[in-house]
Amino acid sequence: MRTFGGSVALVTGAGRGIGRATAKQLAAAGLRVVLTARSVDELTGAVAEIRDAGGQAAAIECDLANRRQTLGLIAAAAEPFGPIDILVNNAGVGSSGDPKPLADFNDSFWDLTIEVNLTAPYLLSKQALPHMRSRRWGRIITIASINSRIPALHAGAYVASKHGVLGFMRTLAMEHAAEGITVNCVCPGPVKTRMNDLRVQYDAQRLGRDIATHEQGMTPVGGRLAPEDIAPMVEYLASDDARMITGQAYDIDGGICMA
């Protein structure tokens, strides 16, 4: 197992799903982890799991749809353990909240999706960079999606935000490559999360399939991924083993994107 010598990581959207699995993985590797999410109960449970396993963790309630809270997050996250070495932009809004064709799309849902999925990673990365640049070491890892590469029906805002975050992160990687700061994306396929459950139900109904049949055919491997399938790649990209990897996007998708 890789060790990190007490470095500090901030994981957004860490109350459940990919964020929670990632926070637990990083804490098990020796990182001090700050978890953020909107739900205090979920955060409290996640922190308790990490501490019970011998890890160090702290929780900060934060809604990244609220620009004021986003702008204060990095400073608040540095209070428990010190400056942020590793930023994991995981929090996101999925298409399942209000799926519609673009011709009928809800403008407010578009704005919310872009704010959380694209603007929040931009603002958090910008705030975290001074910490990393002063030490000439840092990791920024964003959970994007295979929809940063391919479209999806009735998911225009989600697809646009994920295409945008991939381009933004590659630009950030180029600008800071010589400063010991790497910037990469992880692009999951369909993962068993509460948010994706709703999308599966929507698509199964739209296509006239039962949910189990639809889910099994979602990837060439069969079925959906688990959050724990994503976390090991985040740990690797956060480590010194990945010091020469930057500006990259790794698909973990059960074989959907093979080209």
NUZATI-632647 format. One line per 10 residues: for each residue x, z, y of C-alpha. Coordinates in steps of 0.2 Angstrom, whole numbers, padded with zeros to 4 digits, m for minus. Each point is the difference from the previous one (the first is absolute). Layout:
! residues N
X Z Y; ... .
***
This chain:
! residues 259
0000 0000 0000; 0006 m0004 0018; 0003 0015 0011; m0001 m0001 0019; 0009 0016 0006; m0014 0008 0009; m0005 m0015 0011; m0017 0000 0008; m0014 m0013 m0003; m0016 m0002 0008 .
m0014 m0008 m0011; m0016 m0005 0009; m0017 m0001 m0009; 0008 0012 m0013; m0016 0010 m0004; m0004 m0011 m0015; 0004 m0016 m0009; 0017 m0009 0003; 0005 0012 0014; m0003 0015 m0010 .
0009 m0007 m0015; 0015 m0006 0012; 0001 0017 0008; 0001 0009 m0017; 0013 m0012 m0006; 0011 0002 0015; m0001 0019 0000; 0005 0000 m0019; 0015 m0010 0005; 0005 0014 0012 .
m0007 m0006 0017; m0009 0011 0012; m0016 m0009 0002; m0013 0001 0014; m0017 m0006 m0005; m0013 m0006 0012; m0018 m0006 m0002; m0017 0003 0008; m0007 0012 m0014; 0007 0018 0001 .
m0006 0004 m0017; 0009 m0014 m0009; 0016 0003 0010; m0001 0019 m0005; m0002 m0005 m0018; 0014 m0013 0000; 0012 0013 0008; m0004 0013 m0012; 0004 m0012 m0015; 0017 m0004 0008 .
0004 0019 0003; m0006 0005 m0017; 0012 m0013 m0007; 0014 0008 0010; 0001 m0013 0014; m0001 0002 0019; m0015 m0006 0009; m0010 0002 0016; m0016 m0007 0006; m0006 m0007 0017 .
m0018 m0006 0002; 0000 m0017 0009; m0012 m0014 0003; 0010 m0016 0003; m0016 m0008 0007; 0002 0012 0015; 0015 m0007 0011; 0003 0017 0008; 0003 0008 m0017; 0011 m0015 m0006 .
0011 0002 0015; 0003 0018 m0003; 0003 m0001 m0019; 0018 m0002 m0001; 0004 0014 0011; m0012 0012 m0009; 0007 m0006 m0017; 0018 0005 0005; m0005 0018 0003; m0001 0006 m0018 .
0017 m0007 m0006; 0009 m0009 0013; 0001 m0019 0006; m0008 m0013 m0011; 0012 m0010 m0011; m0012 m0009 m0010; m0017 m0007 0006; m0013 m0006 m0013; m0014 m0009 0009; m0013 0001 m0013 .
m0017 0004 0009; m0011 m0014 0001; m0018 m0007 0001; m0006 m0011 m0014; m0012 m0015 0001; m0013 0010 m0010; m0006 0010 0015; m0010 m0015 0007; 0004 m0016 m0010; m0007 m0016 0009 .
0004 m0018 0003; 0010 m0002 0016; m0015 m0009 0008; m0010 0016 m0002; 0014 0012 0002; m0002 0017 0008; 0011 0000 0016; 0002 0019 0000; 0005 0000 m0018; 0013 m0013 0004 .
0007 0011 0014; 0001 0015 m0012; 0009 m0009 m0013; 0013 m0008 0011; 0003 0017 0009; 0003 0010 m0017; 0008 m0014 m0010; 0011 m0008 0013; 0001 0009 0016; 0003 0017 m0007 .
0015 m0006 m0010; 0007 m0008 0015; m0002 0016 0011; 0006 0012 m0014; 0015 m0011 m0003; 0004 m0001 0018; 0000 0019 0002; 0010 0003 m0016; 0014 m0012 0005; 0009 0011 0012 .
0002 0013 m0014; 0007 m0012 m0011; 0011 m0010 0012; 0008 0016 0006; 0006 0004 m0018; 0002 m0019 m0005; m0010 0003 m0015; m0019 m0003 m0003; m0013 m0007 m0011; m0016 m0008 0005 .
m0012 m0005 m0015; m0017 m0007 0003; m0013 m0001 m0013; m0007 m0018 0003; m0009 m0010 m0013; 0000 m0016 m0010; m0012 m0005 0014; 0015 m0001 0012; 0003 m0016 m0010; m0017 m0006 m0007 .
m0018 0000 0008; m0015 0009 m0007; m0018 m0004 0003; m0010 0011 0013; 0016 0009 0005; 0006 m0008 0015; 0006 0015 0010; 0009 0007 m0015; 0009 m0016 m0004; 0005 m0003 0018 .
0006 0018 0002; 0011 m0001 m0016; 0007 m0017 0004; 0004 0007 0018; 0009 0016 m0007; 0011 m0011 m0011; 0006 m0010 0014; 0002 0015 0011; 0010 0009 m0013; 0012 m0015 m0003 .
0003 m0001 0019; 0004 0019 0000; 0011 m0002 m0014; 0010 m0014 0008; 0002 0010 0016; 0007 0016 m0008; 0009 m0007 m0015; 0017 0004 0007; m0005 0018 0004; m0002 0007 m0018 .
m0019 m0001 0001; m0009 m0010 m0013; m0018 m0006 0002; m0010 m0007 m0015; m0018 m0002 m0006; m0008 0004 m0017; m0014 m0012 m0004; m0012 0008 m0013; m0014 m0010 m0009; m0016 0009 m0004 .
0003 0018 m0002; m0012 0013 m0007; m0004 0009 0017; m0016 0005 0007; 0001 m0014 0013; 0003 m0013 m0013; m0014 0007 m0011; m0012 m0006 0013; 0008 m0017 0001; m0001 m0002 m0019 .
m0019 0005 0001; m0003 m0013 0014; 0009 m0014 m0008; m0008 0003 m0017; m0017 0000 0007; 0004 m0016 0011; 0006 m0009 m0016; m0014 0007 m0011; 0012 0009 m0012; 0000 0017 m0007 .
0013 0011 0008; 0010 0003 m0016; 0001 m0019 m0004; 0005 m0004 0018; 0013 0014 0001; 0008 m0005 m0017; 0003 m0018 0007; 0007 0005 0017; 0018 m0002 m0005; 0009 m0011 m0014 .
0007 0016 m0008; m0018 0007 0000; m0009 0012 0010; 0005 0009 0016; 0016 0009 0004; 0002 0019 0003; 0007 0008 0015; 0014 0006 m0010; 0005 m0018 m0004; 0004 m0002 0019 .
0009 0016 0004; 0017 m0003 m0010; 0003 m0016 0011; m0002 0010 0016; 0012 0013 m0007; 0013 m0013 m0004; m0001 m0009 0017; 0002 0017 0008; 0016 0004 m0009; 0018 m0005 0003 .
m0001 m0011 m0015; m0010 m0012 0010; 0012 0000 0015; 0002 m0019 0000; m0019 m0004 m0001; m0009 m0003 0016; m0013 m0012 0006; m0007 m0001 m0017; m0018 0001 m0007; m0002 0005 m0019 .
m0016 m0005 m0009; m0006 0013 m0012; m0016 m0009 m0006; m0001 m0002 m0019; 0005 m0018 0001; m0012 m0007 0014; 0014 m0007 0011; 0013 m0008 m0011; 0006 m0014 0011 .
***
